[in-house]
Amino acid sequence: MPHSSRKKVVKPTYQKRVQLDDADGWTHMTTSRRSQHHGTDKPHGTVQHRDKFVPAEVPVGFRLGFLEKEYARYNDIWTGSECWKRLRDIFLSPSGKPFEGDEHDDQQKQTKQGEGNSQDAELIANNLAELSLNSEAERPVQPSDRITSCVCLGLGSLVDPVSRKTSLYQLVALQSILEILRTRYAITKVYAQDPVFNHMDIEFLKNSCNITVLPDPEAFAKIDSSTFLYAPHCERTFLLPGLKGKKPALSISNTMETLVNGPISTSLADEEIDIAKAFLEGQSATRFPDFEPQPGTFNDMSVYLQTEAD
Ligand SMILES: C[S@@+](CC[C@H](N)C(=O)[O-])C[C@H]1O[C@@H](n2cnc3c(N)ncnc32)[C@H](O)[C@@H]1O
C-alpha cells in the first residue's frame, strides 16, 4: 500500500491547563486565549467589554454515564480531602468570636507566608460561627429563610476536556456545601448560569444535581439578600455588574478585598471598585481552604457571610 493512502491517526490535542495570574491579580486555571489575555491590554481605569462565550463542544464518544461515574469519583476525592474537613469547620463551628477585619488581614498574611495551617483552621472555624449548624439544640424547628436559593455562576463545562476536572470538583463541593446548609436553611432553588454549558451539562445538572440552568443573564436577577452565591473564579467583568446593589446572604467567590485595596485596584473603573466595596460592607470573610488534590481549584477564593440585616 502506498504510504500516502494510509489513514492518519489524529490524536485529539488539548491545550495544557495553566495557572494564570491576570492583570487584576485574580488567579485562574485556564486555557482559553480569551481568558489569557483578560485585562492585559485594558486602558487604565475603564470597564472592559464582555467577551463572547459559546457552549463547549461535547467530545466524540463522551456519554452521560461517564460523567456520572466521574462525578462519583471526584465526590469521593473531595469528601475525603482535608479541604472539605476544614470547610465543614467553617460551617459547623459550635462557637467562636465574631469576625473582625483585622483578624482577616492577619489570617491572609498567615496564609500567604505559609505560617502553618492549624492557626488558619482555628481562625476559619471561629469566623463563621454564626452559621452554627452542628448543634441540634440551636437548630430551629423550622428551617430558616435567611438563605432560600443558590445561584452558581461561571462553573464552566463539565464535559469540556480542558476545564471539566476543575468544574467537577467545584460542583461536588457546591453539592456538599448545599447539603450542610440545608440542615438549617430552606434552600429550595438552585440555579446555574454559564454560557459555555452545552446540552449535556444542562441535562446532567438538571437530572443528577437538581440544578436549573438559566440562560445568561437571567441568573443575575435571581441574586438577592437570601441567596447563597457560588461564583468560582468568575471574571470581575461580568460578576461585578451582576452584583451591583446586591447583598447575598452567603457568597463563595474570588477574594474581593484585593479589588478594593490591592495595587490592582488602580486598573479598575471607579464603578467596579464601588461595587466591590459595597459588596464587602458587613461581610464576615475567610479564605477558602487549600485543596491539595488539585491546588488551583479554589485558589484565591473566600467565603463571605453577610452579617448586616437586609
Ligand atoms: C475563569 S472561568 C472559571 C471556570 C471554572 N469555574 C474554573 O474555576 O476554572 C470563568 C467562567 O465564567 C463563565 N462566564 C462568562 N460569562 C458569564 C456570565 N455572564 N454568566 C455566567 N458565567 C459566565 C465562562 O464561560 C467561564 O466558564
The ligand as a MOL file (V3000), in Angstrom:
LIG
                    3D

  0  0  0     0  0            999 V3000
M  V30 BEGIN CTAB
M  V30 COUNTS 27 29 0 0 0
M  V30 BEGIN ATOM
M  V30 1 C -12.2580 31.7710 34.5200 0
M  V30 2 S -13.5840 30.7390 34.0500 0 CHG=1
M  V30 3 C -13.8550 29.7900 35.5250 0
M  V30 4 C -14.2780 28.3980 35.1970 0
M  V30 5 C -14.1970 27.4550 36.3980 0
M  V30 6 N -15.1400 27.8490 37.4150 0
M  V30 7 C -12.7640 27.4580 36.9390 0
M  V30 8 O -12.5470 27.8300 38.0950 0
M  V30 9 O -11.8590 27.0610 36.2110 0 CHG=-1
M  V30 10 C -14.9630 31.8590 34.0690 0
M  V30 11 C -16.2600 31.2110 33.6690 0
M  V30 12 O -17.2650 32.2150 33.6490 0
M  V30 13 C -18.1200 31.9420 32.5740 0
M  V30 14 N -18.9120 33.1230 32.2300 0
M  V30 15 C -18.6210 34.1170 31.3560 0
M  V30 16 N -19.6380 34.9960 31.2860 0
M  V30 17 C -20.5770 34.5510 32.1490 0
M  V30 18 C -21.8640 35.0310 32.5390 0
M  V30 19 N -22.3780 36.1430 32.0220 0
M  V30 20 N -22.5650 34.3340 33.4470 0
M  V30 21 C -22.0610 33.2080 33.9850 0
M  V30 22 N -20.8620 32.6850 33.6650 0
M  V30 23 C -20.1300 33.3590 32.7570 0
M  V30 24 C -17.1670 31.4780 31.4870 0
M  V30 25 O -17.8370 30.7880 30.4660 0
M  V30 26 C -16.2220 30.5980 32.2730 0
M  V30 27 O -16.6970 29.2610 32.3360 0
M  V30 END ATOM
M  V30 BEGIN BOND
M  V30 1 1 1 2
M  V30 2 1 2 3
M  V30 3 1 2 10
M  V30 4 1 3 4
M  V30 5 1 4 5
M  V30 6 1 5 6
M  V30 7 1 5 7
M  V30 8 2 7 8
M  V30 9 1 7 9
M  V30 10 1 10 11
M  V30 11 1 11 12
M  V30 12 1 11 26
M  V30 13 1 12 13
M  V30 14 1 13 14
M  V30 15 1 13 24
M  V30 16 1 14 15
M  V30 17 1 14 23
M  V30 18 2 15 16
M  V30 19 1 16 17
M  V30 20 1 17 18
M  V30 21 2 17 23
M  V30 22 1 18 19
M  V30 23 2 18 20
M  V30 24 1 20 21
M  V30 25 2 21 22
M  V30 26 1 22 23
M  V30 27 1 24 25
M  V30 28 1 24 26
M  V30 29 1 26 27
M  V30 END BOND
M  V30 END CTAB
M  END
